[in-house]
Amino acid sequence: MSDQAAPHQGFASRYRNVLLGLLAVAIFFAAWQAVFLFVPFNPLFISKPTLILQALVSLLVSGDLLHDLAISAVPFVYGFSSAAVVGVALGIVMGWRPRVGYTLDPIMIMFYASPLVALAPLVIVFFGVGVSGKTIIIFLLSIFPFIFNAQAGVHAVDRLLINVVRSLGGSERDLYLKVIVPSVLPYIVAGARIAVGRGLIGVLVGEFFAASEGIGYAIARFGDLFALDKMFACILCIMIIAVALTEGIRLAERVAFPWRVGQ
């Protein structure tokens, strides 16, 4: 009996965090479904999880959902990757060069605190309703976590390592490639987890204002038609993608930086 219980105990212990997360999601949807046993159901204002699941399957079978996701993925990849490259480079420079940091900090904080979502119509006017406009919106929403985390990572670099490289005759390039960038990588990964959510919001905002296809347009269209089961199905799909991307980044972090597990 003990030999048979050991593998089950090992599985539960190994995947405890995943199981707890799945249990929380299951309880949430079960409670949502149970509410309609006591509250009158009005399909014009809310939908049941069972109907949402049926709508999700229907959209997947028809191929409409996958088509919309493919359309939205293009500006997301462009905007997010551009934000990562520019944000990390700018954050490292701001952290390593104090004068640059003091000069740009107020501007970065001002733009980060400003309601960039409210400026989406203006961005659409200047850059159009195609991929370019949505890419700019995603870029603007995603770049700041990379900037601030990279800057914080530079400030956390062990000064002893910098002094060692300098004492051995290392150049400025050696400092960047051998000390600063490797030390900042964990902070960049943490910033990427935050930027994913902001980037997905950028996709939806860009397609809400001006688009004829894409997942954001589908959500807005189903909402206008009061097809709330399909609207919530699309929203649920975005949530699943956000969780998958975030967990993928966490997995990459555990593989690249195993010493940080548990921190």
N, C-alpha and C positions, 0 to 999 in steps of 0.2 A: 504493500500500500504506500509506504514511504517513497519507494522508488518511482511510483507512478505520480505521486504528488509533487515531487521535486521539479520535473519539467514544467508543470503548470505554474508553480510558484515562481520559477525562473522567468517564464514568459510574462507573468503579471508584474513582476518586479522590473523587468527590462523595459517594458512598454507602459509603465505606470502613468507617466505624464500624458501619453497619447490616449490611453484609456480614460483617464480623468477628463480630458478635453472632450472626447466623444460622449461620455456620460453627461457632461454639462449641456452639450448641444441637444442630446436626446431628451433630457428633462425639460429644456426650454421649449422644444417643439411639442412635446407631450402636454405641457401646461397650456401652450397656445391652443392646441386642439381641444383640450378639456374645457377651456373657457366657454366654448360654444355650446356646451351642454347646459349652461346656466344663463347665457346671454343670447338674445335673439341674433340670428345671423343675417346681415344685410350685405349682399355681394357687391353693392355699389360703393361700400366704404371699407370693407376688409375682406380678406379671404382666408380660407382654412389651409393648414399645411398639407392636407390630403389633396386638395384641389391644386395647390401650388406644385406639388410633386407631379400630378398628372399633366399640368401645363408644361412643366420642365421636360418631361419625357416627350410630349407632343412636339415641342420646339426642337428638341434634339433629333427626333425621327425625321421631321420635315427638313432639317438642315438649316433652317432660318437662324437659329441661335449660333451655330458654328460660323455661318457666313458673317453675322454681325460681329462676332468676336474677332474673326480674322481681319475685318475692316478696322476695328478699334486697336488691334495689336500693332499695326504699322506705326501710327503716331506715338503710341506708348513706348515702343522700342526706341524710336528716334529721339523722343524727348527725354526719356529716362537715361539712356546711355550718354547723351550730350550733357545732361545735368551732372552725371557722375564724373565725366572727364573734366569739365570746366569747374565744377564745384570743388573737387578734390585738389586740383591744381591751384585754384584761387585760395582755398583754405590753407594749404601748406605754405604758400607764399605769405599770407596774412599772419600765420603763426610764427614763421621763421623770421620775417622782417617786421620788427615792431612798428616802424614808421608807416609801413603799408597797412598794418593791422589797425593802428590808431586812425588812419585816414579813412579806411573803408568800413570800419565797424559801424559807425552811425548810419551810413547808407544801407548796409546790409540789414541792420535791425529795423530801420524804417520800412524797407520793402517787405521784410518778413512779417512785421506787425500790420502792414496795410492789407485791406481786403482784396487780395489779388483776384479772387473769384468774381468780384464785382466789376473788375476791369476786363473780364472776358469778352463782352460785346465790343469793346474798343480794340482788343487784339484781333478779333474776327474782322472788323472793318479794315484794319491795316494789312493783315496777312491773308485774308480770304477765308472761305469756309472749307477748304480742302485740308489736306494733310498738314500743310505748313502752319495754318492757324492753330490747329489742335496740338501740334508739336510744340509750339511756342508756349501755350498755356501749360502743358505738362512740364516743360522745361522750367518755367518760372515757379511752379509749385514744388518741384522736386529738388531744386538746386540747393536750397538753404540748409537742409539737414546735412548734406555733404560738406558744405562750406564750414558750418559751425563745428561739426564733429572732427573734420580734418584739422581745423585750427586748434581745437582742444587736444587732439592727439599730439600735435607738435609741441604744445606747452607741457605735455606729460613725458616727453622724451627724456631719458636719463642723461643728464649733463655729463656724467662720467664717460659715457660712450662717445659723446661729441669731443671731449677733451682727448680721449685716447686716439681717435682718428686724426685729430689735428696734430697731436704730438708725434704721430708716425708720418707726418707729411702729407696727409690726405687733402685732396682738393675740395672745393665746394660741391662739386659733382659727386664725389665719394660720400660726402655727408648726406646728400639727398638720397642717393641710391642704396647706401649700405646701412644707414642709421635711421634717417627720418621716415622714409617711405615704409620700411618694414615695421617700424614702431607705430605708425599711424594706421596700418591696415585694419587692426581690430576696431578702431573707431570708425573707419569708413564702412565696415560691415554693419555696425550698429546704426549708422546714419542711413544706410541703404534700406534697413527694415522700416524706418520711419518714412523714407522717401517713397516706398512702394505704395503705401496708402494714399499719400498726397498725389502721386502720379495717376492712380486710378480715379481719384476725384477729378483730376484735370481732364481725363478722358470723358467722363460723364458731363462735366460742365461745358466742354467744347462742343459736344454733340447735342446738348440740350438747346443751345442757342442757335446753331446753324449747322444742320447736317441732314442728309436724306437717307443715311444708313449708318449702321454701327450700333453698339449695345446701348449707348446713351440715348440715341434716337429711338430705339425700340422701347426703352423704358418710358420715355415721354409719350410716344405714340399710344402704347397700351394704356397709359394713364388717362390720356384724352378720350380713349374709347371706353373707359371704365372696365377694361379687361384686367382686373386687378390680379387674377391668378397668374396671368402671363407676365404682368409687370413685376410681381413679387418673385416670380421664377427667374427673371433676368437679374433682379437685385441679388437673389440668393446665389446666382452664378458668379456675380462679381465678388461676393463675400468669400465664396469657395476659392476663387482665384487669388484673392488677397491673402487668405490663410496659407494656400499652397506656396505662393511666392515667399511669404515671410518665413515659413518653416523650411523652405529650400535654402534661404539665406542662412538661417540658423544652422542647418546641417552642414553647409559649406564652411561656416565659421568653426564648427566643432572639428571638422576634418582638417582645416588649415591651422587652427590654433587649439590643439587638444588640451593645452595647459590651462585654458580659460574655462573649461567645462565646470559648471557649478558656480561661476562668478556671477 
